[in-house]
Amino acid sequence: MSTMKHAISALAVMGALATSTTWAGTQSGTADSLTMYGITLYGTVDVGVSYQSHGSPFSDAAATNVNNFLIKASNKPNTSLASNGMSISTIGIKGRESLGDGWWGVFQFDTGFLPASMTLIDGLHSIARNNGVPLTQQKSYGDSGRAGQAFNGRAFVGIESPHYGTLTFGRQSTLLNDEVCKYDPLSCSLAFSYVGFFGATAGTGDTQDRVLDGTLKYTLTHGLFHGGAMYQFGNAYALSSSRGTAYQVDMGLAHGPWSVDAVLAHKNNAISVGGSLTAAQVAALSAPGSSTYGLPVDKTLPGTISDNTSYTFLGEYDAGRAKFFGAYEHIRYANPSSPLSIGSQTVGGYFIIPNNSAFPRPKVLEVAWVGARYALTPSLDLFGAYYRAMQNSYAKVSCSNASSPQCSGHYDALSLVLDQRLGRHFDVYGGVQWSRVADGMGSGYLQHASFDPTVGVRIVF
């Protein structure tokens, strides 16, 4: 598996270099698409250097290699290579073949990787590596639906028509994830966007659910209106590695400079892995008689299980050189109607030690953001955004301090980024984000604020 991961990463880098060379001839009119017999090889390579005033050491599995935003284990100053600051590095193939009468067959398969470590993204492995390790000594980590699978991004087939829309089936980005990234000024950047780094906003409350296996997805654009619907067959284990079913509905309108969308989403048996096993939990894995005895330490994680429902409103105004964005999401977490058993598996073949009663009262997380993009020149863009997340107190007895993660609290993040395009396939970027956590949302954190600049280069082919 390790050899395959390195091979895929190397292929992506070679594809990027090949396209850079090809693009040099584009000015004379030659094609620059890596397409043969209707199948296109495509990808992105994004790598840079990141500094965190309060961070964690480099990880070869976490989605950016480092924790660009403040998390519980963020502690000391850290400078290192980092991946995927502006976009997830990806290698994939896609195709579109005519079926006649205006119908087309489509497919797409891709995977996300880490050019700084030449491995596939495996967020759950980044957490499992910290099992039994004290918080002050943990490496960077982050929950993710990208868990080392060969195709950890998209893997779907379908049909499309300009009149009747597109119907696809397989592993797909959800409608909510599509719209959150569309209306985020920073397009879900992992280094600078709160909603990009913390995937709960785009995942109906949990990062793993930004991309779902076993989904039937339909989208349509008709005049001013656009929208879609999707359903996940999460209880059909032959179709999906995710537990629980899910559904989403999106309705949107675009007219002149305005575009707005509203998304309703629900997910049963959502799994959130917010941290690693304690030393006591690790010891129990090898203790005969323990309920977790025999589970592998490198593939077992604690998971909070919930049934989540969210509604989201998003808008954009295009003023020409400037584009303005705003959004609000309301997410409700409740204990699962169908609790998971110890050792239940999730994406990537990882085992879960579930907490099925994490919410004495329903938890409500509200996330809002505003921001803008401004074209300083035809090739230089300025991005700015402010994000705020707020949770209620869902403890049995209400609280509003840092004594428990069930207390009310908030998280603030502010970002400013410059992106210079040096050609159709190549750009350089640099920016900074500041993040701060307070009260219940900061319970157990080693630090409560961080300043994190990042610079990088990106090649798209």
Secondary structure by P-SEA (a helix, b strand, c coil): caaaaaaaaaaaaaaaaaaaaaaaacccccccccccccccccbbbbbbbbbbcbbbccccccccccccccccccccccccccccccccccccccccccccccbbbbbbbbbbbbccccccccaaaaaaaacccccccccbbbbccccccccccccccccccccbbbbbbcccccaaaaaaaaaccccccccccccccccccccccccccccccbbbbbbbbccccccccccccccccccccccccbbbbbbbccccccccbbbbbbbcccccccccccaaaaaacccccccccccccccbbbbbbbbccbbbbbbbbbcccbbbbbbbbbbbbcccccccccccccccbbbbbccccccccbbbbbbbbccccccccccbbbbbbbbbbbbccccccccccccccccccbbbbbbbbbbbbcccccccccbbbbbbbccccccccccccbbbbbbbccccc
